[in-house]
Amino acid sequence: MNILILTATITPKADVRSLGRKDPALRRKDYEDALWFYGRLVGQCIDQIVFVENSESDLTSLKAIAEQLNIVDKIEFISFAGLDYPQMYGRGYGELFLLDHAMANSRFIRDCDADTPIWKMTGRYIVLNLAKLIQKTPKGFAFYVNMRNYPKRVVDMYMMAWTKAGYRQYLQGKCKLYEETSAAAFPEKALRDDFEAAPKTSKFIPRFRTVPLVSGIRGLDNKGYATDNIWKFYIRVALDTVCPWLWI
């Protein structure tokens, strides 16, 4: 059993910082393309999808995709007003606030077993090798993330996985980290620092066993992961093989 949370902001606020991809029409198309991909994985490596959108945008086109894929009973759509916070908190605050809402309000998550893996994905991105990532997941984990030390000490926020207990221990309520201006400016570093300071057990896994192959357009600068930045994937695969301790 695996649940996938797809996070979405179709209509971002006009004054949002560090966001180059603001056009709601382009963003909606990104989410639609991703849902076509992940919807086809339902019944294979994914059992249920929770699509959570925090700008109260119309989800009709996405629900139509679910109907065409015949997964209506396997997908849950949640839309709420989740952008009413000070602009200075940044997108990191909005993302983690959205996740708290999803974890508290999804019936799929409420009803799943305590040890069910719950995968979080930024909903505009497609991880082409997700099936392999799930297949290689460590047994008995509570929290599974990808930390990097080079070129900066960060945690990848676009993709994580947890159990209910793991979420409560490591991520619940952490949107408050970004109420500090310094943390809001670099959310991936602030969350990495928080993870480093937290008591950890063998159930906290800080590195993915498979390098994600990402397709999609970065919100920051409109660059394509599978086009402009594909070289990063091949470098990480090579270095994970020959010197895995580098955490690149």
URRAPE-V819633 format. One record per backbone hydrogen bond with DSSP energy under -1.0 kcal/mol. CO is the residue of the C=O (numbers start at 1). NH is the residue of the N-H. Records with the same first field share a line. If there is no record, write none. Layout:
# URRAPE-V819633
CO: NH ; NH
This chain:
# URRAPE-V819633
2: 47 ; 48
3: 119
4: 50
5: 121
6: 52
7: 123
8: 54
13: 16
20: 22
23: 27
24: 28
25: 29
26: 30
27: 31
28: 32
29: 33
30: 34
31: 35
32: 36
33: 37
34: 38
35: 39
38: 41
41: 44 ; 46
46: 43
48: 4
49: 76
50: 6
51: 78
52: 8
53: 80
54: 82
59: 63
60: 64
61: 65
62: 66
63: 67
64: 68
65: 69
66: 71
71: 74
74: 49
76: 51
78: 53
80: 82
83: 85
86: 89
87: 90
90: 94
91: 95
92: 96
93: 97
94: 98
95: 99
96: 100
97: 101
98: 102
99: 103
100: 104
101: 105
102: 106
106: 110
107: 111
113: 116
117: 3
118: 162
119: 5
120: 160
121: 7
122: 125
126: 215
127: 130
129: 133
130: 134
131: 135
132: 136
134: 137
142: 163
143: 205
144: 161
146: 156
148: 154
152: 154
154: 148
158: 122
160: 120
161: 144
162: 118
163: 167
164: 168
165: 169
166: 170
167: 171 ; 172
171: 174
173: 176
174: 177
175: 178
176: 179
177: 180
180: 184
181: 185
183: 186
186: 190
187: 191
188: 155 ; 192
189: 193
190: 194
191: 195
192: 196
193: 197
194: 198
201: 204
203: 142 ; 143
205: 145
206: 147
213: 128
215: 126
216: 225
218: 222
219: 20 ; 21
223: 218
224: 229
229: 232
230: 234
231: 235
232: 236
233: 237
234: 238
235: 239
236: 240
237: 241
238: 242
239: 243
243: 246
247: 149 ; 150
